[in-house]
Amino acid sequence: MATARTTSIEAAAERIRSGGVLAIIRGRFETAALLAIAAALRDAGLTAMEVTLNSPGAAEHIATLREQLGASMLIGAGTVRNPAQVDHAIAAGAEFLISPGFDAASVARSQAAGVLHLPGVLTPSEAQQAAIAGCRMLKLFPADAFGPGYLKSIRAPLDDLDFVPTGGVAADNIAAWRSAGAAAVAAGSTLVRGPDQPIDEVFARATAMRRAWESARG
């Protein structure tokens, strides 16, 4: 049974902004290992995480995370590429959706359901298209291909949009991303590298990223 969804679009966006660091979970994880990783992320101060839909058992994992950690973590779905996947993720209980690119039909489906959707954009034209479709928070991807200076440049004319750089984000460059105007950052393998990763390492990486974000405030 799907977990009830009560998070509004703006409330979800604010939780991502306030948390600063969004964790990306991709790959094959046993339920117990995933829950342990999620608990470590939460204990380190992170408030949002996504499970990519191209991970085995993604829908089941999203539902379990909502049930077990939904009171303290915002649980979303990543790699959402079409309207059918939007429906699938929402049915599983996803509170926000993230895509590698911009698909107007998928965004429309998410908005009709009242769910925050961060489409992937890279160019100013793509960001403008997403904004016209109603998206105010966007995934900048692949962020590491251009770096923080690029974000600063595109935010000059698009400063009413929230960008979440994704790709190559690590503790040692988070300050540069925040200084360039990032509303939050998303981290995958630089944070959670796999199911066999020691939990204390997950906690240490998450703590370092969270501290780097907070130290760059202002």
C-alpha positions as CSV (number, residue, x, y, z in Angstrom):
1,M,0.0,0.0,0.0
2,A,1.3,3.4,-0.9
3,T,2.2,5.8,1.9
4,A,0.1,8.9,2.3
5,R,1.6,12.0,0.7
6,T,1.0,15.2,2.6
7,T,4.0,17.4,1.5
8,S,3.2,20.4,-0.6
9,I,5.4,21.6,-3.5
10,E,6.7,24.6,-1.7
11,A,7.1,22.8,1.6
12,A,9.2,20.1,-0.1
13,A,11.3,22.8,-1.8
14,E,11.8,24.6,1.5
15,R,13.0,21.4,3.2
16,I,15.5,20.8,0.4
17,R,16.8,24.4,0.7
18,S,17.0,24.2,4.5
19,G,18.8,20.9,4.5
20,G,21.3,22.0,1.9
21,V,22.5,18.6,0.9
22,L,20.3,16.0,-0.9
23,A,21.5,12.4,-0.9
24,I,21.2,10.3,-4.1
25,I,20.8,6.5,-3.7
26,R,21.5,4.5,-6.8
27,G,22.2,0.8,-7.2
28,R,21.2,-2.5,-5.6
29,F,20.6,-2.3,-1.9
30,E,19.1,-4.7,0.6
31,T,16.4,-3.1,2.7
32,A,18.2,-3.3,6.0
33,A,21.4,-1.8,4.5
34,L,19.4,1.0,2.9
35,L,17.6,1.9,6.2
36,A,20.9,1.9,8.0
37,I,22.4,4.3,5.4
38,A,19.3,6.5,5.6
39,A,19.5,6.7,9.4
40,A,23.2,7.7,9.2
41,L,22.3,10.4,6.7
42,R,19.6,11.7,9.0
43,D,21.8,11.5,12.1
44,A,24.4,13.6,10.2
45,G,21.8,16.3,9.6
46,L,20.6,15.6,6.1
47,T,16.9,16.0,5.6
48,A,16.2,14.8,2.1
49,M,17.2,11.8,0.0
50,E,16.1,10.2,-3.3
51,V,16.1,6.7,-4.6
52,T,16.6,6.5,-8.4
53,L,14.0,4.6,-10.3
54,N,16.7,2.7,-12.2
55,S,17.7,1.0,-8.9
56,P,16.3,-2.5,-8.3
57,G,13.3,-2.4,-6.0
58,A,13.2,1.4,-6.0
59,A,9.4,1.7,-5.4
60,E,9.5,-0.7,-2.5
61,H,12.5,1.1,-1.0
62,I,10.7,4.5,-1.3
63,A,7.6,3.1,0.4
64,T,9.8,1.6,3.2
65,L,11.8,4.7,3.7
66,R,8.6,6.8,4.0
67,E,7.2,4.4,6.6
68,Q,10.4,4.1,8.7
69,L,11.9,7.6,8.3
70,G,9.3,9.8,6.8
71,A,8.9,11.8,9.9
72,S,12.5,13.1,9.8
73,M,13.5,12.7,6.1
74,L,12.0,13.9,2.9
75,I,11.9,10.9,0.6
76,G,11.9,11.3,-3.2
77,A,12.4,9.5,-6.5
78,G,15.2,10.2,-9.0
79,T,15.7,9.4,-12.7
80,V,12.0,10.0,-13.4
81,R,11.8,10.2,-17.2
82,N,8.2,9.9,-18.3
83,P,4.6,10.3,-16.9
84,A,4.2,6.6,-16.2
85,Q,7.3,6.8,-13.9
86,V,5.8,9.9,-12.3
87,D,2.7,7.9,-11.4
88,H,4.8,4.9,-10.3
89,A,6.9,7.1,-8.0
90,I,4.0,9.0,-6.5
91,A,2.1,5.7,-5.8
92,A,5.1,4.5,-3.9
93,G,5.0,7.6,-1.7
94,A,7.7,9.8,-3.2
95,E,7.4,13.4,-1.9
96,F,9.5,14.9,-4.7
97,L,10.7,13.8,-8.1
98,I,14.0,14.5,-9.9
99,S,14.7,14.0,-13.6
100,P,17.9,14.0,-15.6
101,G,16.3,16.3,-18.2
102,F,13.2,18.3,-18.8
103,D,10.1,16.5,-20.0
104,A,7.0,18.7,-20.2
105,A,4.5,15.9,-19.9
106,S,6.2,14.5,-16.8
107,V,6.3,17.9,-15.1
108,A,2.6,18.5,-15.9
109,R,1.7,15.1,-14.3
110,S,3.7,15.9,-11.2
111,Q,2.1,19.4,-10.8
112,A,-1.4,18.0,-11.3
113,A,-0.6,15.7,-8.4
114,G,0.8,18.5,-6.3
115,V,4.3,17.0,-6.1
116,L,7.6,18.9,-6.4
117,H,9.4,18.1,-9.6
118,L,13.1,19.1,-10.3
119,P,13.8,18.7,-14.0
120,G,17.4,18.4,-15.1
121,V,18.6,21.5,-17.0
122,L,22.0,22.7,-18.2
123,T,21.5,25.7,-20.5
124,P,19.6,29.0,-19.9
125,S,17.2,28.0,-22.6
126,E,16.4,24.7,-20.8
127,A,16.0,26.5,-17.5
128,Q,13.6,29.0,-19.1
129,Q,11.5,26.2,-20.6
130,A,11.3,24.6,-17.2
131,A,10.4,27.9,-15.5
132,I,7.6,28.5,-18.1
133,A,6.2,25.0,-17.2
134,G,6.1,26.1,-13.6
135,C,9.3,24.7,-12.1
136,R,11.1,27.1,-9.7
137,M,13.6,24.6,-8.4
138,L,15.8,22.9,-11.0
139,K,18.5,20.2,-11.1
140,L,21.7,21.6,-12.7
141,F,23.2,18.5,-14.4
142,P,25.9,17.6,-15.1
143,A,27.2,20.3,-12.8
144,D,30.8,19.1,-12.8
145,A,31.1,19.6,-16.6
146,F,31.1,23.4,-16.1
147,G,31.7,24.2,-12.4
148,P,30.4,26.9,-10.0
149,G,31.4,29.7,-12.3
150,Y,28.9,28.6,-14.8
151,L,26.1,28.5,-12.2
152,K,27.0,32.1,-11.2
153,S,26.8,33.2,-14.8
154,I,23.4,31.7,-15.6
155,R,21.9,32.9,-12.3
156,A,22.6,36.5,-13.2
157,P,19.5,36.6,-15.5
158,L,17.7,33.7,-13.8
159,D,18.1,34.7,-10.2
160,D,14.4,33.9,-9.4
161,L,15.1,30.2,-9.9
162,D,16.6,27.7,-7.4
163,F,19.4,25.6,-8.8
164,V,20.5,22.3,-7.3
165,P,23.9,21.3,-8.8
166,T,24.3,17.6,-9.2
167,G,27.4,15.7,-10.4
168,G,30.8,15.7,-8.8
169,V,29.6,17.6,-5.6
170,A,31.8,16.8,-2.6
171,A,32.7,18.4,0.7
172,D,35.7,20.3,-0.8
173,N,33.6,22.1,-3.4
174,I,30.3,22.7,-1.7
175,A,31.3,26.1,-0.5
176,A,32.1,27.2,-4.0
177,W,28.7,26.0,-5.2
178,R,26.9,27.8,-2.4
179,S,28.9,31.0,-3.1
180,A,27.9,30.7,-6.7
181,G,24.2,30.8,-5.7
182,A,23.2,27.1,-5.3
183,A,19.9,26.7,-3.4
184,A,21.1,23.2,-2.3
185,V,23.4,20.5,-3.7
186,A,22.8,16.8,-4.5
187,A,25.5,14.2,-4.0
188,G,25.5,10.6,-5.2
189,S,28.6,8.4,-5.2
190,T,30.7,11.0,-3.4
191,L,28.4,10.5,-0.5
192,V,26.9,6.9,-0.8
193,R,29.2,4.8,-2.9
194,G,27.5,1.5,-2.5
195,P,25.7,-1.1,-0.3
196,D,29.0,-2.4,1.2
197,Q,30.1,1.0,2.4
198,P,30.7,1.2,6.1
199,I,28.0,3.1,7.9
200,D,30.5,5.2,9.8
201,E,31.9,6.3,6.5
202,V,28.5,7.3,5.2
203,F,28.0,9.3,8.4
204,A,31.4,11.0,8.2
205,R,30.9,12.0,4.5
206,A,27.4,13.3,5.2
207,T,28.6,15.2,8.3
208,A,31.5,16.8,6.3
209,M,29.1,17.8,3.5
210,R,26.6,19.3,5.8
211,R,29.3,21.2,7.7
212,A,30.7,22.5,4.5
213,W,27.3,23.8,3.4
214,E,26.7,25.5,6.8
215,S,30.1,27.0,6.9
216,A,29.5,28.6,3.5
217,R,26.3,30.3,4.7
218,G,26.1,33.9,3.5
